[in-house]
Amino acid sequence: MLKNILNLSLEDLEKEIIEHGEKRFRAVQIFNSIHKRNVSSFDEISSIPKELIEKLKKVYFLPVLTLIKETESEKFNTRKFLFELSSDGRNYLIESVLISENERETLCISTQVGCNVGCEFCATGKMGFMKNLDVSEIIAQIYEVKRKTGISPSNIVYMGMGEPFLNYDNMLRSLLMITHKEGLDLSSKRITVSTVGFKGKIINFADDLIKEENKSVKNVKLALSLHSTDNGIRESIIPTSVKNNLTVLYNELAYFYQKTRNKITYEYIFFEGLNDTENDVKRLSKITKMVPSNLNIIPFHPIDFELNKPLDIFNTKKDINNLLSNKKLFDFIARLKNNKVVVNVRSSSGIDINAACGQLSVSTERQKMAEDTV
Ligand code: SF4
């Protein structure tokens, strides 16, 4: 059976190439061609002899994601990509989103097909969990977007489909891969990993980022999907918060900052009447001063009601203009600012093509169709 070469770190590839009777530098040339030059087949590797290319083909394969659909927003510089991948004899669909804003090209990538956390405001959470993406499937989203658009993303956010911390090892290995100097060589300062928070995982992440062998990822930023400062309300919208209460998470965030010195970002979807009370403002003011942090306020992006059944509170009509000019939202932001909280309002780029925060989803029917085409 052929082996997936995109899952191999440079160190693993070096070992294997030496075992196949080749010099170590050949592994660097191959890794460099695949990860930096972004070749889509072994035949495109011009730096190694033809005989070695033939040898590679007998042992490895270079997987590519198939682009099924690209959707471009009419209102924003945002594109959504629907990719198909094959794994264990089945086909799956995932989405990635490219947002071009203020000279930044931010690519939002997925780490799982579906998600079993089941956050009430999130379309991916309504799909259920299908599979963890392996390293190659995570990084191939970047490589395919680069090939298809000619754009090399300047920033990567692990905020697409899935909870990165529930696919921890592959998420960490993918970070090491895209920051490798012989590969894409992305600065870790330009990468953010987002999580709803799981007891112990933020501590693990901090410990992993500061290891000497992981120094290429030491500046990766952490974003916590907070969405409420009240444990009870948070539990009602993020089911796993029952086990992962806010006191535990705040202590872990303090540890993360103390070890890495990387600023924390709090993601906070505004739900009128649910998480915008005076107590929320006071608690946000306190939390954002615990360690250096940013608070991103995100308008709630309605999810596709044909596919999902949101709670009544989330059953907002999909009126983009109303959503972006909600007076209560601006009043909440003003109250936060009065309490000296530094607030950013996250853009709703891509909301018109269901590509904004919380909207990524591939219906069960479409996943089924992909499966049937194997
Ligand atoms: S917000 Fe994140 S953790 Fe929650 S259901 Fe969606 S993908 Fe999963």
Residues whose N, C-alpha, C, O or C-beta is under 5 A from the ligand:
A	BS01	SF4	C115 V117 G118 C119 C122 T124 G125 G160 M161 G162 E163 V196
